[in-house]
Amino acid sequence: MTQASPPPPPGPNEAWVHGDALRSSSLTALRELLELGARVGPSVARRAGLSHSELQALELLMASPQGPVELSRGLGVTSAASSGIVDRLEARGHVSRQAHTSDRRRTQVVITPSGREEVLGHLMPMFVELGRLDAALSEDERALITRYLEGAMAAIRRLV
């Protein structure tokens, strides 16, 4: 019977990640927030009876109407898949296809009031609670938190 060899020592990156460098309460809370935030979309989609892609499409369309190609790029899917997503959302009354405002030969997908309400209705409890939390902060606390979050976003943007 051969004896298993001991695991190799951790490399410098692993040692840094698993060491004390990332164990501060603020970094732990930020990591938990990011992990929890990643679960919001799928959870809201499930409650709304939508696929995650359908919910993502509604979120993109809340920002502005988009052409079918733009929408497929934003979703990271093929044009055919995007068309199917739009078909399903249109059948539910959440989006409509309309002539483009400046080029009548093109089509754009527009979110309807029911589509907007579908998304916002599920997110409103979170928005209300976050609003209360923010309102309880002093201006100095808000400035400090904003600086921290903007720095965290800059670090994350380097990866995307």
N, C-alpha and C positions, 0 to 999 in steps of 0.2 A: 504494500500500500504506500503510495507516494504522498508525501506531505505537501500541502498547498503552500506555494511561496507567498510571502507577505506582500500586501499591496504596495505598489510603488508610492514613494512620497508625493504629496500634492505639488503641482507646479506652482509658479509664483502667482498666477491669476486665481487659481482655486484657493490657495492659501490666503490671498487677500480677501476674496469673497466670503470665505468661511471663518475668517479671523474676526477681530474686533472692529475692523474698519466699517462694516455695514451693520453694526449692532446698536447704533444710537436709536433712541425712541422715535426721532423724527424720520429717519430712514426706514425703520420698521413700519411706521404708520404709512409712509408714502408707498412702500412696497405693497402693503395690504390694500391700500386705496386703488393702486393700479390693478391688482389682481381682482378686486371686487368690481371695479369699473369694467373690466373685460367681460364680466358675467352679466352686466345689465342688459345689453342688447339681446342676447339669446333669451334671457328671462322675460323681457318685455314682449319679444316676438311670440314666445310660447303663450303668454297670457292673452295676447291679441289674436291668436290663431293665425299668425303670419309666419312665413319662413324668415330666417335671419336676413336673407338677401332682400326680401320684400320690405322688411323694416328699414334696412340700410337705404333702399331706394327712396322710401318716404322721407327719411332724414335728409338725403341729398336734395330731394325736391323741395323740402321746406326752405332751403337756402335760396333756391331759384329754379325756374323751369329749365329743363335740359333736353337736348336732342337725344335721340336713341343711342347714337354713337358715344356721346359724352357720358350718358348714363352707364353704358356698358363698361367704359373705361373706369368710371368712378367706383363701380361695383367689382371690377376685376373679373368680369365674365365676358363670354362671347356675345356678339350682337343677337344671336338666336336666343341665348339664355335670357338676355335682358328683355327681349321682346316678350318672352313667356312670362317674365315677372310683371311687366307692364300689363299684359293681358289679364293676369289674375287680379292685380290691383284695380284695373279698370272694371272688371266684373263685380268687384266689391264696392265700386263707387268712390274709391280713394284717389284715383288719378283720372285725367282725361288727356286724350291726344288732341292737340290743337294746331292750327296753322301757325308757323313761326311769326312773331310780330313784325320782323323786318324783311323776311324772305318767305313769301307765301308758298313757295314750292317745297319748303322744308316743314317738318313736323317737330313739335316740341311736346314734352310730357309735362303736365302741370298737376300739382297736388290740389285736391278739392278740399273744401271745408271739412268733410267727413274724414279725409285722410289726415289732415292736420289734427283734428280732435282725437283720432285714434292714437296718434303718437303722444300728443300732449296730455291726454287723459291718463295714460299710464305713468307718465313721468311727473305729473303735477305734485303728488305727495312728496317726492324727493325734492322738487324745486322749492316747495313751501318750507320744508324742514331746513334746507340749506339757506334759504332766505332768513329764517329766524336765527340760525347760527351766525350768519354774517352780520345781522343787525345787532347782535350782542357784543360785537367786537368794537374796540376803540379804534380810532384812526391810526394810531401807532401800531396796534396789533395787526390791523388789516394791511398796512404798508409792509410790515415784516413778513407776513404770510405771502403777500403778493410777490415780494422779492424772492422768497424761497421757491414758490411755485413757478415763477418765470425762469429761474435758474434750472429747476428740474426739467421744465419743458425744453429748454435749450439743450440739455444733456440728452434727452430722449430724441429730440429732432435729429441729432447727429446719427442716429441709427435708422431713421426712416427716410 
